[in-house]
Amino acid sequence: MLKKFIKPLLPILLIGAVAGCGKKENSEVNIYMWGGSKEINSFMDDIVIPSISKKENITLKRVPIVDIKDVVNKLIIEKQAGKKNGTIDILWVNGENFKALKDAEVLEKNILAKIENKNIIKESTTIKDFGETIDGLEVPFGEAQFNFIYNTAKGAIPFSNWMTLSQYVKNNPEKFTYPNTSNFTGSAFVRNIAIDILGYDEISKMTTDELKANLNIVWNFLNEIEPYLWRKGETYPESEGKLDLLYSAGEVDITMGYTINKVNSKIESGDYPVTSKSFLLDKGTLFNNHYLAIPENSANKSAALKVINELVSPEIQLLKQDPKNWGDFTILDMKKLPTEAVQKFILLNKSDKIPSSEELAEKRVMELTPEKLEIIDKGWLEYVGKN
């Protein structure tokens, strides 16, 4: 079990000036976030919000959302209606939703340049989001890599690619499933399988029409295993949270998600068996960063920038990476942090429950473009989900 960190870490790593170190604000900032993880919600409510209130005198309010697309549409409609003082100050976003917001020109420009902690963020995280140029419209918040979690008490790693997954589900009927593609975890699973079958380099070179034509083998595979899934594939969990509950209850033997340290977080909270462990596919699993953005019509841009600056500070990033809190990997550049800080981040990565840093790096597969992601999501709904 990893060493407990919360209290000892709070006072350290005071590096770089915090945005607005002079006069403190007395304002309210609404951050709109996916609300489907109790660990993430608790981290924001119990650690981040009190810290920002004390440090900046800013009242941060977490607004939970179910579907980020609803918020994207809200911002686009507000722009079309000429609404200047919106209710959304910070938005947790990435991928195709970022592209939609960027195309609609509803995001505040150059926010990365306006925070003082920008100099300690990995430069590689600030360039592209799912292949889309960021152009300073987002600030990196965390690093994610898709991974599977299984119970070692029930045997060795159950599969390592799409072919061994097929064997596994047929030998273990109703013990595996995945969320539908309207959920980001289900979407990630399906496109990771598509990449495993067709090859990342090959998909990257395909036109959209070529991709549509070549996906038939993927739909055939997913339809082939469907009768062997949980509840014989007649229904799919609507969220990662529901899949986690099935795993915790022993109804399925495998769960999945983007947070590498999720397995340790869930063991800490008592939701997963202590014998749980994370694994990756041999050809690799999807890797991406997630981001924070400020809508152009935010009524509290100055305070929102201060909140984002705090969220990417070494103090908060270290606490966020602690599996007791969230387990999300940092976007900070270790070369730009004090040695003491670096050692604490490294220690959080050491666990026999997760792949090594070397394996994670070796098996990273970059995300597909939003256009190809959408083709895969819609294809699943048409050729698998409707069956």
VOLUM-978506 format. One record per residue (C-alpha): chain; residue number from 1; x, y, z. Coordinates in nm, 2 decimals. Example, Ala and Ser with C-alpha at 12.3 -4.5 7.8 and 13.67 -1.06 7.14 Angstrom:
BEGIN
ATOM	tivex	gunu	u	v	w
ATOM	A	1	1.23	-0.45	0.78
ATOM	A	2	1.37	-0.11	0.71
//
This chain:
BEGIN
ATOM	tivex	gunu	u	v	w
ATOM	A	1	0.00	0.00	0.00
ATOM	A	2	0.13	0.34	-0.09
ATOM	A	3	0.24	0.57	0.19
ATOM	A	4	-0.01	0.83	0.30
ATOM	A	5	0.08	1.18	0.18
ATOM	A	6	-0.20	1.44	0.22
ATOM	A	7	-0.09	1.63	0.53
ATOM	A	8	0.29	1.62	0.47
ATOM	A	9	0.26	1.75	0.12
ATOM	A	10	0.04	2.05	0.17
ATOM	A	11	0.32	2.29	0.28
ATOM	A	12	0.59	2.19	0.03
ATOM	A	13	0.67	2.29	-0.32
ATOM	A	14	0.61	2.66	-0.30
ATOM	A	15	0.78	2.73	-0.63
ATOM	A	16	0.70	3.00	-0.87
ATOM	A	17	0.48	3.30	-0.80
ATOM	A	18	0.11	3.23	-0.77
ATOM	A	19	-0.10	3.44	-1.01
ATOM	A	20	-0.23	3.74	-0.83
ATOM	A	21	-0.01	3.71	-0.52
ATOM	A	22	-0.10	4.06	-0.41
ATOM	A	23	-0.46	4.15	-0.34
ATOM	A	24	-0.68	3.85	-0.31
ATOM	A	25	-1.01	3.82	-0.49
ATOM	A	26	-1.35	3.79	-0.33
ATOM	A	27	-1.54	3.62	-0.61
ATOM	A	28	-1.71	3.30	-0.72
ATOM	A	29	-1.59	3.07	-0.99
ATOM	A	30	-1.79	2.78	-1.14
ATOM	A	31	-1.60	2.49	-1.28
ATOM	A	32	-1.80	2.25	-1.49
ATOM	A	33	-1.67	1.89	-1.47
ATOM	A	34	-1.77	1.54	-1.54
ATOM	A	35	-1.92	1.42	-1.21
ATOM	A	36	-1.91	1.05	-1.25
ATOM	A	37	-1.62	0.97	-1.01
ATOM	A	38	-1.66	1.00	-0.64
ATOM	A	39	-1.28	1.01	-0.60
ATOM	A	40	-1.25	1.31	-0.83
ATOM	A	41	-1.54	1.48	-0.67
ATOM	A	42	-1.40	1.43	-0.32
ATOM	A	43	-1.06	1.56	-0.43
ATOM	A	44	-1.22	1.88	-0.57
ATOM	A	45	-1.46	1.93	-0.28
ATOM	A	46	-1.24	1.83	0.02
ATOM	A	47	-0.90	1.95	-0.10
ATOM	A	48	-0.90	2.19	-0.39
ATOM	A	49	-1.20	2.41	-0.30
ATOM	A	50	-1.08	2.47	0.06
ATOM	A	51	-0.73	2.53	-0.05
ATOM	A	52	-0.83	2.79	-0.32
ATOM	A	53	-1.06	2.96	-0.07
ATOM	A	54	-0.79	3.00	0.18
ATOM	A	55	-0.52	3.10	-0.06
ATOM	A	56	-0.71	3.33	-0.30
ATOM	A	57	-1.03	3.40	-0.12
ATOM	A	58	-1.21	3.26	-0.42
ATOM	A	59	-1.53	3.05	-0.38
ATOM	A	60	-1.48	2.77	-0.63
ATOM	A	61	-1.80	2.58	-0.71
ATOM	A	62	-1.79	2.24	-0.88
ATOM	A	63	-2.08	2.19	-1.12
ATOM	A	64	-2.12	1.82	-1.20
ATOM	A	65	-2.21	1.73	-1.56
ATOM	A	66	-2.31	1.40	-1.72
ATOM	A	67	-2.25	1.48	-2.09
ATOM	A	68	-1.99	1.74	-2.18
ATOM	A	69	-2.16	1.77	-2.52
ATOM	A	70	-2.45	1.94	-2.35
ATOM	A	71	-2.22	2.21	-2.21
ATOM	A	72	-2.05	2.25	-2.55
ATOM	A	73	-2.39	2.31	-2.71
ATOM	A	74	-2.48	2.55	-2.43
ATOM	A	75	-2.17	2.77	-2.50
ATOM	A	76	-2.23	2.77	-2.87
ATOM	A	77	-2.60	2.87	-2.83
ATOM	A	78	-2.50	3.15	-2.58
ATOM	A	79	-2.25	3.29	-2.84
ATOM	A	80	-2.52	3.28	-3.11
ATOM	A	81	-2.76	3.46	-2.87
ATOM	A	82	-2.50	3.72	-2.78
ATOM	A	83	-2.49	3.63	-2.41
ATOM	A	84	-2.20	3.81	-2.25
ATOM	A	85	-2.21	3.70	-1.88
ATOM	A	86	-2.22	3.32	-1.89
ATOM	A	87	-2.24	3.09	-1.59
ATOM	A	88	-1.94	2.87	-1.69
ATOM	A	89	-1.60	3.00	-1.58
ATOM	A	90	-1.38	2.70	-1.62
ATOM	A	91	-1.45	2.39	-1.83
ATOM	A	92	-1.27	2.05	-1.80
ATOM	A	93	-1.25	1.93	-2.16
ATOM	A	94	-1.04	1.76	-2.43
ATOM	A	95	-1.07	1.58	-2.77
ATOM	A	96	-1.35	1.63	-3.00
ATOM	A	97	-1.53	1.86	-2.76
ATOM	A	98	-1.24	2.09	-2.75
ATOM	A	99	-1.23	2.10	-3.13
ATOM	A	100	-1.61	2.19	-3.14
ATOM	A	101	-1.55	2.47	-2.89
ATOM	A	102	-1.24	2.59	-3.09
ATOM	A	103	-1.43	2.59	-3.42
ATOM	A	104	-1.72	2.78	-3.27
ATOM	A	105	-1.47	3.04	-3.13
ATOM	A	106	-1.63	3.04	-2.78
ATOM	A	107	-1.31	3.00	-2.57
ATOM	A	108	-1.10	3.27	-2.41
ATOM	A	109	-0.77	3.32	-2.61
ATOM	A	110	-0.41	3.29	-2.48
ATOM	A	111	-0.50	3.16	-2.13
ATOM	A	112	-0.18	2.95	-2.11
ATOM	A	113	0.03	3.26	-2.14
ATOM	A	114	-0.17	3.43	-1.86
ATOM	A	115	-0.08	3.19	-1.58
ATOM	A	116	0.25	3.21	-1.40
ATOM	A	117	0.29	2.84	-1.35
ATOM	A	118	0.31	2.80	-1.73
ATOM	A	119	0.69	2.77	-1.71
ATOM	A	120	0.68	2.44	-1.52
ATOM	A	121	0.43	2.26	-1.75
ATOM	A	122	0.56	2.00	-2.00
ATOM	A	123	0.58	2.18	-2.33
ATOM	A	124	0.47	1.86	-2.51
ATOM	A	125	0.13	1.88	-2.34
ATOM	A	126	0.06	2.23	-2.47
ATOM	A	127	0.08	2.17	-2.85
ATOM	A	128	-0.20	1.94	-2.96
ATOM	A	129	-0.52	1.78	-2.81
ATOM	A	130	-0.63	1.47	-3.00
ATOM	A	131	-0.44	1.60	-3.30
ATOM	A	132	-0.60	1.95	-3.28
ATOM	A	133	-0.36	2.24	-3.23
ATOM	A	134	-0.43	2.40	-2.89
ATOM	A	135	-0.32	2.76	-2.97
ATOM	A	136	-0.32	2.86	-2.61
ATOM	A	137	-0.69	2.80	-2.56
ATOM	A	138	-0.64	2.53	-2.30
ATOM	A	139	-0.41	2.46	-2.00
ATOM	A	140	-0.31	2.10	-1.94
ATOM	A	141	-0.45	1.95	-1.62
ATOM	A	142	-0.36	1.59	-1.62
ATOM	A	143	-0.21	1.29	-1.81
ATOM	A	144	-0.41	0.98	-1.88
ATOM	A	145	-0.35	0.64	-2.04
ATOM	A	146	-0.62	0.38	-2.09
ATOM	A	147	-0.58	0.07	-1.89
ATOM	A	148	-0.76	-0.24	-1.78
ATOM	A	149	-0.80	-0.37	-1.43
ATOM	A	150	-0.85	-0.73	-1.32
ATOM	A	151	-0.85	-0.94	-1.01
ATOM	A	152	-0.52	-1.14	-0.98
ATOM	A	153	-0.69	-1.38	-0.74
ATOM	A	154	-0.87	-1.52	-1.05
ATOM	A	155	-0.56	-1.59	-1.25
ATOM	A	156	-0.31	-1.43	-1.48
ATOM	A	157	-0.36	-1.13	-1.71
ATOM	A	158	-0.67	-1.23	-1.90
ATOM	A	159	-0.58	-1.09	-2.24
ATOM	A	160	-0.32	-0.89	-2.42
ATOM	A	161	-0.48	-0.82	-2.76
ATOM	A	162	-0.81	-0.85	-2.95
ATOM	A	163	-0.75	-1.22	-3.03
ATOM	A	164	-0.69	-1.32	-2.67
ATOM	A	165	-0.98	-1.11	-2.56
ATOM	A	166	-1.20	-1.32	-2.79
ATOM	A	167	-1.07	-1.64	-2.63
ATOM	A	168	-1.12	-1.50	-2.28
ATOM	A	169	-1.48	-1.39	-2.32
ATOM	A	170	-1.57	-1.72	-2.48
ATOM	A	171	-1.41	-1.91	-2.20
ATOM	A	172	-1.56	-1.68	-1.93
ATOM	A	173	-1.91	-1.60	-2.05
ATOM	A	174	-2.08	-1.29	-1.90
ATOM	A	175	-1.77	-1.19	-1.70
ATOM	A	176	-1.66	-0.91	-1.94
ATOM	A	177	-1.83	-0.60	-2.08
ATOM	A	178	-1.76	-0.24	-2.16
ATOM	A	179	-1.96	0.09	-2.16
ATOM	A	180	-2.14	0.20	-2.47
ATOM	A	181	-1.97	0.46	-2.69
ATOM	A	182	-2.19	0.74	-2.57
ATOM	A	183	-1.96	0.72	-2.26
ATOM	A	184	-1.60	0.83	-2.31
ATOM	A	185	-1.47	0.51	-2.15
ATOM	A	186	-1.67	0.29	-2.38
ATOM	A	187	-1.56	0.51	-2.68
ATOM	A	188	-1.20	0.47	-2.58
ATOM	A	189	-1.23	0.09	-2.55
ATOM	A	190	-1.38	0.06	-2.89
ATOM	A	191	-1.12	0.27	-3.07
ATOM	A	192	-0.84	0.10	-2.88
ATOM	A	193	-0.97	-0.23	-3.01
ATOM	A	194	-0.99	-0.08	-3.36
ATOM	A	195	-0.63	0.03	-3.33
ATOM	A	196	-0.53	-0.31	-3.20
ATOM	A	197	-0.70	-0.48	-3.50
ATOM	A	198	-0.61	-0.24	-3.78
ATOM	A	199	-0.29	-0.08	-3.65
ATOM	A	200	-0.24	0.28	-3.54
ATOM	A	201	-0.01	0.38	-3.83
ATOM	A	202	-0.25	0.23	-4.08
ATOM	A	203	-0.56	0.41	-3.93
ATOM	A	204	-0.36	0.74	-3.92
ATOM	A	205	-0.29	0.72	-4.29
ATOM	A	206	-0.65	0.63	-4.39
ATOM	A	207	-0.89	0.89	-4.52
ATOM	A	208	-1.23	0.90	-4.34
ATOM	A	209	-1.39	0.69	-4.62
ATOM	A	210	-1.11	0.44	-4.60
ATOM	A	211	-1.16	0.41	-4.23
ATOM	A	212	-1.53	0.35	-4.26
ATOM	A	213	-1.47	0.07	-4.51
ATOM	A	214	-1.20	-0.09	-4.30
ATOM	A	215	-1.39	-0.09	-3.97
ATOM	A	216	-1.61	-0.38	-4.08
ATOM	A	217	-1.36	-0.62	-3.93
ATOM	A	218	-1.39	-0.44	-3.60
ATOM	A	219	-1.77	-0.45	-3.60
ATOM	A	220	-1.76	-0.82	-3.69
ATOM	A	221	-1.53	-0.89	-3.40
ATOM	A	222	-1.74	-0.69	-3.15
ATOM	A	223	-2.06	-0.86	-3.27
ATOM	A	224	-1.89	-1.20	-3.25
ATOM	A	225	-1.81	-1.15	-2.88
ATOM	A	226	-2.13	-0.98	-2.79
ATOM	A	227	-2.33	-1.29	-2.69
ATOM	A	228	-2.05	-1.38	-2.44
ATOM	A	229	-2.06	-1.04	-2.27
ATOM	A	230	-2.23	-0.96	-1.94
ATOM	A	231	-2.61	-1.01	-1.97
ATOM	A	232	-2.53	-1.18	-2.31
ATOM	A	233	-2.46	-0.83	-2.46
ATOM	A	234	-2.83	-0.74	-2.45
ATOM	A	235	-2.73	-0.42	-2.26
ATOM	A	236	-2.41	-0.23	-2.19
ATOM	A	237	-2.32	-0.03	-1.88
ATOM	A	238	-2.40	0.34	-1.95
ATOM	A	239	-2.08	0.46	-1.77
ATOM	A	240	-1.74	0.38	-1.63
ATOM	A	241	-1.89	0.41	-1.28
ATOM	A	242	-2.15	0.14	-1.35
ATOM	A	243	-1.88	-0.09	-1.49
ATOM	A	244	-1.68	-0.03	-1.17
ATOM	A	245	-1.98	-0.13	-0.96
ATOM	A	246	-2.01	-0.45	-1.16
ATOM	A	247	-1.65	-0.52	-1.10
ATOM	A	248	-1.67	-0.44	-0.73
ATOM	A	249	-1.97	-0.67	-0.69
ATOM	A	250	-1.79	-0.95	-0.88
ATOM	A	251	-2.04	-0.96	-1.16
ATOM	A	252	-1.76	-0.90	-1.41
ATOM	A	253	-1.39	-0.97	-1.37
ATOM	A	254	-1.25	-0.67	-1.56
ATOM	A	255	-1.30	-0.29	-1.55
ATOM	A	256	-1.12	-0.01	-1.73
ATOM	A	257	-1.05	0.36	-1.74
ATOM	A	258	-0.81	0.64	-1.82
ATOM	A	259	-0.66	0.70	-1.48
ATOM	A	260	-0.35	0.49	-1.43
ATOM	A	261	-0.36	0.50	-1.06
ATOM	A	262	-0.73	0.43	-1.05
ATOM	A	263	-0.66	0.08	-0.92
ATOM	A	264	-0.48	0.21	-0.62
ATOM	A	265	-0.74	0.47	-0.56
ATOM	A	266	-1.02	0.22	-0.56
ATOM	A	267	-0.83	-0.02	-0.34
ATOM	A	268	-0.77	0.27	-0.09
ATOM	A	269	-1.14	0.34	-0.08
ATOM	A	270	-1.23	-0.02	-0.04
ATOM	A	271	-1.42	-0.04	-0.37
ATOM	A	272	-1.18	-0.29	-0.53
ATOM	A	273	-1.04	-0.62	-0.40
ATOM	A	274	-0.68	-0.57	-0.28
ATOM	A	275	-0.57	-0.83	-0.54
ATOM	A	276	-0.67	-0.59	-0.82
ATOM	A	277	-0.41	-0.49	-1.08
ATOM	A	278	-0.38	-0.28	-1.39
ATOM	A	279	-0.25	-0.40	-1.73
ATOM	A	280	-0.21	-0.27	-2.09
ATOM	A	281	-0.25	-0.43	-2.43
ATOM	A	282	0.07	-0.55	-2.59
ATOM	A	283	0.04	-0.31	-2.89
ATOM	A	284	-0.04	-0.02	-2.65
ATOM	A	285	-0.33	0.17	-2.51
ATOM	A	286	-0.45	0.52	-2.58
ATOM	A	287	-0.27	0.81	-2.42
ATOM	A	288	-0.38	1.17	-2.39
ATOM	A	289	-0.39	1.48	-2.18
ATOM	A	290	-0.70	1.65	-2.04
ATOM	A	291	-0.73	2.03	-2.01
ATOM	A	292	-0.89	2.33	-1.86
ATOM	A	293	-1.05	2.61	-2.06
ATOM	A	294	-1.22	2.94	-2.00
ATOM	A	295	-1.53	3.03	-2.20
ATOM	A	296	-1.51	3.37	-2.38
ATOM	A	297	-1.83	3.48	-2.20
ATOM	A	298	-1.71	3.39	-1.85
ATOM	A	299	-1.80	3.66	-1.60
ATOM	A	300	-1.50	3.59	-1.38
ATOM	A	301	-1.20	3.54	-1.61
ATOM	A	302	-0.95	3.70	-1.38
ATOM	A	303	-1.05	3.47	-1.09
ATOM	A	304	-1.08	3.17	-1.32
ATOM	A	305	-0.71	3.22	-1.43
ATOM	A	306	-0.60	3.22	-1.07
ATOM	A	307	-0.79	2.90	-1.01
ATOM	A	308	-0.63	2.73	-1.31
ATOM	A	309	-0.29	2.85	-1.19
ATOM	A	310	-0.35	2.68	-0.86
ATOM	A	311	-0.48	2.36	-1.02
ATOM	A	312	-0.15	2.32	-1.21
ATOM	A	313	0.07	2.42	-0.91
ATOM	A	314	0.31	2.15	-0.78
ATOM	A	315	0.12	2.14	-0.45
ATOM	A	316	-0.22	2.05	-0.61
ATOM	A	317	-0.07	1.84	-0.89
ATOM	A	318	0.11	1.62	-0.63
ATOM	A	319	-0.20	1.58	-0.42
ATOM	A	320	-0.39	1.50	-0.74
ATOM	A	321	-0.15	1.22	-0.83
ATOM	A	322	-0.18	1.06	-0.49
ATOM	A	323	-0.40	0.75	-0.53
ATOM	A	324	-0.58	0.84	-0.21
ATOM	A	325	-0.72	1.14	-0.39
ATOM	A	326	-0.74	1.10	-0.76
ATOM	A	327	-0.43	0.92	-0.89
ATOM	A	328	-0.41	1.13	-1.20
ATOM	A	329	-0.06	1.17	-1.34
ATOM	A	330	0.09	1.52	-1.35
ATOM	A	331	0.16	1.74	-1.65
ATOM	A	332	0.45	1.92	-1.48
ATOM	A	333	0.80	1.90	-1.62
ATOM	A	334	1.02	1.72	-1.37
ATOM	A	335	1.33	1.89	-1.51
ATOM	A	336	1.19	2.22	-1.38
ATOM	A	337	1.10	2.12	-1.03
ATOM	A	338	1.31	2.10	-0.72
ATOM	A	339	1.47	1.76	-0.65
ATOM	A	340	1.26	1.71	-0.34
ATOM	A	341	0.94	1.76	-0.54
ATOM	A	342	1.06	1.52	-0.82
ATOM	A	343	1.13	1.25	-0.56
ATOM	A	344	0.78	1.27	-0.42
ATOM	A	345	0.63	1.24	-0.77
ATOM	A	346	0.85	0.94	-0.85
ATOM	A	347	0.75	0.77	-0.53
ATOM	A	348	0.38	0.80	-0.61
ATOM	A	349	0.45	0.62	-0.94
ATOM	A	350	0.60	0.32	-0.77
ATOM	A	351	0.34	0.05	-0.72
ATOM	A	352	0.32	-0.32	-0.80
ATOM	A	353	-0.04	-0.26	-0.89
ATOM	A	354	0.03	-0.05	-1.20
ATOM	A	355	0.26	-0.09	-1.50
ATOM	A	356	0.60	0.06	-1.46
ATOM	A	357	0.68	0.41	-1.60
ATOM	A	358	0.89	0.24	-1.87
ATOM	A	359	0.61	0.01	-1.98
ATOM	A	360	0.36	0.30	-1.98
ATOM	A	361	0.59	0.51	-2.20
ATOM	A	362	0.66	0.21	-2.43
ATOM	A	363	0.29	0.12	-2.48
ATOM	A	364	0.15	0.47	-2.54
ATOM	A	365	-0.07	0.51	-2.84
ATOM	A	366	-0.17	0.86	-2.93
ATOM	A	367	-0.53	0.95	-2.97
ATOM	A	368	-0.70	0.96	-3.32
ATOM	A	369	-0.83	1.29	-3.46
ATOM	A	370	-1.17	1.40	-3.36
ATOM	A	371	-1.31	1.32	-3.71
ATOM	A	372	-1.19	0.96	-3.69
ATOM	A	373	-1.31	0.92	-3.33
ATOM	A	374	-1.65	1.03	-3.44
ATOM	A	375	-1.66	0.78	-3.72
ATOM	A	376	-1.58	0.50	-3.48
ATOM	A	377	-1.84	0.61	-3.22
ATOM	A	378	-2.11	0.64	-3.48
ATOM	A	379	-2.01	0.31	-3.65
ATOM	A	380	-2.04	0.12	-3.32
ATOM	A	381	-2.39	0.26	-3.26
ATOM	A	382	-2.50	0.17	-3.61
ATOM	A	383	-2.34	-0.17	-3.65
ATOM	A	384	-2.30	-0.31	-3.29
ATOM	A	385	-2.52	-0.11	-3.05
ATOM	A	386	-2.84	-0.14	-3.25
ATOM	A	387	-2.80	-0.52	-3.29
//
